[in-house]
Amino acid sequence: MDLTTRLGPLTLRSPLVAASGTVGSVVDFAAVGAFEHYGAAVAKSVSEAPWEGRPPPRLYPVGTGMLNGIGIQNLGVAGWLETVAPRLAEAGVPVWASVVGRTAAEFARVAAALTPSGVAALEVNLSCPNLESGLMFALEPGTAAEVVAGVRAATTLPVGAKLSPNAPDVAAVAAAVAAAGADFVVVGNTVWGAAIDPETRRPGISGVVGGYSGGPIKPIAVRAVLEVRRALPDLPLVGGGGVRSGADVVEFLLAGAQAVAVGTAHFADTRAGRRMVRDLHRYGRRHRVDRVTELVGAWRPW
Ligand SMILES: Cc1cc2nc3c(=O)[nH]c(=O)nc-3n(C[C@H](O)[C@H](O)[C@H](O)COP(=O)(O)O)c2cc1C
């Protein structure tokens, strides 16, 4: 099966996209993972100044999913440009940077600084909990669009807006960021969650509420992709959330995604992408599908 897919201005050699924050700086993961099976890999989100992130515990396994409250620990854009950017070629895959900030103006400054770094695109992480409005940027069309418009004006690179399944109307947010200049959307990020250990009576993570990811969130993410695709049939879209197998990748393609993000699966298996691509080829043979693009949006109603 030909795995080549188009995402607005980008052509990807594979529909798999390694999700931000789950493959470290990208360059470190390249040594243990198998990025040759991916169309792109997204670096950990970067803010203007270094962020320490939250104190431990920051990761907590919950059934087959995972709760994280890292708090976007990162080097800050100057540190990133000094330590990660010069090594991007080692990743062996087009790298997208991920932009985060506390204000729309900070997002724009970080985007401008990252533009000449050699990345193939900028993903705008609208799911950061530290916001001007006290809410997640991605919850509300107006705030999400303001951030994307600022980033759009600050860069010549393709811009992707990473949306949240926590938004009450994710399709409205997608429409707003597309109108503000996003070339594609990423649907979506983690789902807010919390856990308490009955033995210690303490929350699983120090921040109490964090991002729930992994297998159990897949139906929530597929629903969000379907909603955005139905409202915006032509908007280039990366689907993701809970992808663990080649069948999960096919599911997101069928729902209408041109590419599929893989995140938490990397914590269980650094070679998850290789396995998924092998499964994709098997699926293609079994269902006589020659090109992965034939699957995009090809779900059948009852
Ligand atoms: C430990 C951890 C750290 C993450 N850090 C980021 C981040 O810095 N920026 C971002 O946009 N998403 C981040 N995410 C979200 C993932 O990129 C992904 O969207 C989410 O986990 C859902 O996909 P999954 O179920 O396949 O993991 C992180 C997720 C995890 C588990």
The ligand as a Gaussian input file, in Angstrom:
#p B3LYP/6-31G(d) Opt

LIG

0 1
 C        3.699000      12.469000      28.855000
 C        2.985000      13.278000      27.824000
 C        3.457000      14.537000      27.474000
 C        2.803000      15.295000      26.500000
 N        3.289000      16.512000      26.165000
 C        2.689000      17.238000      25.173000
 C        3.227000      18.493000      24.760000
 O        4.249000      18.979000      25.242000
 N        2.563000      19.158000      23.770000
 C        1.441000      18.667000      23.157000
 O        0.885000      19.301000      22.252000
 N        0.919000      17.467000      23.530000
 C        1.522000      16.758000      24.518000
 N        1.002000      15.539000      24.880000
 C       -0.219000      15.024000      24.206000
 C        0.105000      14.036000      23.108000
 O        0.862000      14.650000      22.075000
 C       -1.182000      13.431000      22.500000
 O       -1.889000      14.444000      21.827000
 C       -2.109000      12.824000      23.542000
 O       -1.351000      12.087000      24.485000
 C       -3.199000      11.915000      22.953000
 O       -2.676000      10.876000      22.157000
 P       -2.318000       9.395000      22.739000
 O       -3.542000       8.869000      23.403000
 O       -1.891000       8.613000      21.540000
 O       -1.199000       9.607000      23.716000
 C        1.647000      14.762000      25.851000
 C        1.175000      13.497000      26.213000
 C        1.818000      12.741000      27.166000
 C        1.282000      11.379000      27.509000

